[in-house]
Amino acid sequence: MELDDFKRTWDEMGNQAKEKHNLNIKTFDKMSRTKYNANLNKILIPEVLGSMVCLGFSLFIVFNFDKLDAVSFEISGVMAILLFILLPAISLFSIQQLYKSADISKSYAATLKDFAIQKIMFCKLQKLNFTLSYLLLVTVLIISTRLFGRNEITDSRYFFIISFGFGYVVLFSFSKWVFKKHNHTIRQTEDLLNELAT
């Protein structure tokens, strides 16, 4: 009888330890997922806000398309609308892939490999976005002379030189700053995944 009691007690202790271990793994995975998502939200939230601004500008151009009174302005307007839609789509797609890459149910090695692949893809797509932004700058400058009305400033032959030069410097500085911030956040997220692997 004592042997049966001892065996039952031993089994109960083993089951409690197993349940506690499973609970700790689930809690750890949930905390890891929360930290991972919090890191990526540092990229996602500004990108979503920027996407809303881009869509707002594209709607502004659509509603004022009748002011573009020549074929060259209409072509520039269509290109600007497409770029204002394409740039956020590329950006949000690349971020979505980063979110998908951290599947904690997979092995750590597979998760790290997926994240590394998506990190490279994210950086390439961000560079593509920055390059397309310069084309967007040109198209916006061209159509701005019609959208905001012709005046002494927009009719000046120096308008494009000054505005493009200023726009280029601002866009270059902003792109460099954003890319640096994104890379820092991606590195932090990758470090988190590496910590989980150890």
C-alpha positions as CSV (number, residue, x, y, z in Angstrom):
1,M,0.0,0.0,0.0
2,E,2.8,2.4,0.9
3,L,4.5,1.6,-2.4
4,D,1.3,2.6,-4.4
5,D,1.0,5.8,-2.4
6,F,4.6,6.7,-3.1
7,K,4.2,5.9,-6.8
8,R,1.0,8.0,-7.0
9,T,2.7,11.0,-5.3
10,W,5.7,10.6,-7.6
11,D,3.5,10.7,-10.7
12,E,1.6,13.7,-9.4
13,M,4.8,15.6,-8.8
14,G,6.0,14.7,-12.2
15,N,2.8,15.9,-13.9
16,Q,2.9,19.2,-11.9
17,A,6.5,19.8,-13.0
18,K,5.6,19.0,-16.6
19,E,2.6,21.4,-16.5
20,K,4.7,24.1,-14.9
21,H,7.4,23.6,-17.6
22,N,4.9,23.8,-20.4
23,L,3.4,26.9,-18.8
24,N,6.8,28.6,-18.5
25,I,7.5,27.8,-22.2
26,K,4.1,29.3,-23.2
27,T,4.7,32.4,-21.0
28,F,8.2,32.8,-22.4
29,D,7.0,32.5,-26.0
30,K,4.2,35.0,-25.4
31,M,6.7,37.5,-23.8
32,S,9.1,36.9,-26.7
33,R,6.4,37.5,-29.3
34,T,5.3,40.7,-27.5
35,K,8.9,42.1,-27.4
36,Y,9.4,41.1,-31.0
37,N,6.2,42.9,-32.1
38,A,7.0,45.9,-30.0
39,N,10.4,46.3,-31.8
40,L,8.8,46.0,-35.2
41,N,6.0,48.4,-34.2
42,K,8.7,51.1,-34.0
43,I,8.9,50.7,-37.8
44,L,5.3,49.9,-38.6
45,I,3.6,52.8,-36.8
46,P,5.5,55.6,-38.6
47,E,5.1,53.7,-41.9
48,V,1.4,53.4,-41.5
49,L,1.1,57.2,-40.7
50,G,3.3,57.9,-43.8
51,S,1.1,55.7,-45.9
52,M,-2.0,57.6,-44.8
53,V,-0.3,60.9,-45.8
54,C,0.7,59.4,-49.2
55,L,-2.8,58.2,-49.9
56,G,-4.1,61.7,-48.9
57,F,-1.8,63.3,-51.4
58,S,-2.8,60.9,-54.1
59,L,-6.5,61.7,-53.5
60,F,-5.6,65.5,-53.6
61,I,-4.1,65.0,-57.0
62,V,-7.1,62.9,-58.2
63,F,-9.6,65.6,-57.1
64,N,-7.5,68.4,-58.7
65,F,-6.6,66.4,-61.8
66,D,-8.5,68.9,-64.0
67,K,-5.9,71.6,-63.2
68,L,-3.3,69.6,-65.1
69,D,-3.9,71.3,-68.4
70,A,-1.3,69.6,-70.6
71,V,-0.4,66.0,-71.5
72,S,3.0,66.3,-69.8
73,F,1.4,67.5,-66.6
74,E,-1.3,64.7,-66.8
75,I,1.5,62.1,-67.3
76,S,3.4,63.5,-64.3
77,G,0.1,63.5,-62.3
78,V,-0.6,59.9,-63.1
79,M,3.0,58.9,-62.2
80,A,2.7,60.8,-58.9
81,I,-0.6,59.1,-58.0
82,L,0.9,55.7,-58.8
83,L,4.0,56.4,-56.8
84,F,2.0,57.7,-53.8
85,I,0.2,54.4,-53.8
86,L,3.2,52.1,-54.7
87,L,5.7,53.4,-52.1
88,P,3.5,52.7,-49.1
89,A,2.5,49.3,-50.5
90,I,6.1,48.2,-50.9
91,S,7.0,49.5,-47.4
92,L,4.0,47.8,-45.7
93,F,4.6,44.6,-47.6
94,S,8.2,44.4,-46.5
95,I,7.2,45.0,-42.8
96,Q,4.5,42.4,-43.0
97,Q,7.1,39.8,-44.2
98,L,9.3,40.7,-41.1
99,Y,6.3,40.0,-38.8
100,K,5.7,36.6,-40.5
101,S,9.4,35.6,-40.2
102,A,9.3,35.2,-36.4
103,D,7.3,32.0,-36.1
104,I,8.2,30.9,-32.6
105,S,6.6,27.5,-33.2
106,K,9.4,26.7,-35.6
107,S,12.9,25.9,-34.5
108,Y,15.2,28.8,-33.5
109,A,17.5,28.1,-36.4
110,A,14.7,28.2,-38.9
111,T,13.3,31.3,-37.3
112,L,16.7,33.1,-37.4
113,K,17.2,32.0,-41.0
114,D,13.8,33.3,-42.1
115,F,14.4,36.5,-40.3
116,A,17.8,37.0,-42.0
117,I,16.2,36.4,-45.4
118,Q,13.4,38.9,-44.7
119,K,15.8,41.4,-43.2
120,I,17.8,41.4,-46.5
121,M,14.5,41.7,-48.5
122,F,13.4,44.6,-46.2
123,C,16.6,46.5,-46.8
124,K,16.4,46.0,-50.6
125,L,12.8,47.2,-50.7
126,Q,13.6,50.2,-48.5
127,K,16.4,51.2,-50.9
128,L,14.0,50.8,-53.8
129,N,11.5,53.0,-52.0
130,F,14.2,55.7,-51.4
131,T,15.1,55.6,-55.1
132,L,11.5,55.9,-56.2
133,S,11.1,58.8,-53.9
134,Y,13.4,60.9,-56.1
135,L,11.2,60.2,-59.1
136,L,8.2,61.2,-56.9
137,L,10.0,64.4,-56.0
138,V,10.4,65.3,-59.7
139,T,6.8,64.5,-60.6
140,V,5.4,66.4,-57.6
141,L,7.5,69.5,-58.5
142,I,6.3,69.4,-62.1
143,I,2.6,69.2,-61.2
144,S,2.8,71.6,-58.2
145,T,3.1,74.5,-60.7
146,R,-0.4,73.7,-61.9
147,L,-2.0,72.3,-58.7
148,F,-1.2,75.4,-56.6
149,G,-1.7,77.9,-59.4
150,R,0.8,79.8,-61.6
151,N,2.5,82.8,-60.1
152,E,5.8,84.7,-60.3
153,I,7.5,82.1,-58.2
154,T,6.4,79.0,-60.1
155,D,6.9,80.7,-63.5
156,S,10.5,81.6,-62.5
157,R,13.2,79.7,-64.4
158,Y,15.0,79.2,-61.1
159,F,12.0,77.6,-59.4
160,F,12.9,74.0,-60.5
161,I,16.6,74.4,-59.8
162,I,16.1,75.8,-56.2
163,S,13.1,73.6,-55.3
164,F,14.7,70.4,-56.7
165,G,18.0,71.2,-55.0
166,F,16.3,71.8,-51.7
167,G,14.0,68.8,-52.1
168,Y,17.0,66.6,-52.9
169,V,18.9,67.6,-49.8
170,V,15.9,67.2,-47.5
171,L,15.0,63.8,-49.1
172,F,18.5,62.5,-49.0
173,S,18.9,63.5,-45.3
174,F,15.5,62.1,-44.3
175,S,16.1,58.8,-46.2
176,K,19.5,58.4,-44.6
177,W,18.0,59.1,-41.1
178,V,15.1,56.7,-41.7
179,F,17.3,53.9,-43.0
180,K,19.6,54.3,-40.0
181,K,16.6,54.1,-37.6
182,H,15.2,51.1,-39.4
183,N,18.5,49.3,-39.3
184,H,18.9,50.0,-35.6
185,T,15.4,48.6,-34.9
186,I,16.1,45.5,-37.1
187,R,19.4,44.9,-35.3
188,Q,17.6,45.0,-31.9
189,T,15.0,42.6,-33.1
190,E,17.6,40.3,-34.4
191,D,19.5,40.4,-31.1
192,L,16.2,39.5,-29.4
193,L,15.9,36.4,-31.6
194,N,19.6,35.5,-30.9
195,E,19.0,35.8,-27.2
196,L,16.1,33.3,-27.5
197,A,18.3,30.9,-29.4
198,T,20.7,30.7,-26.5
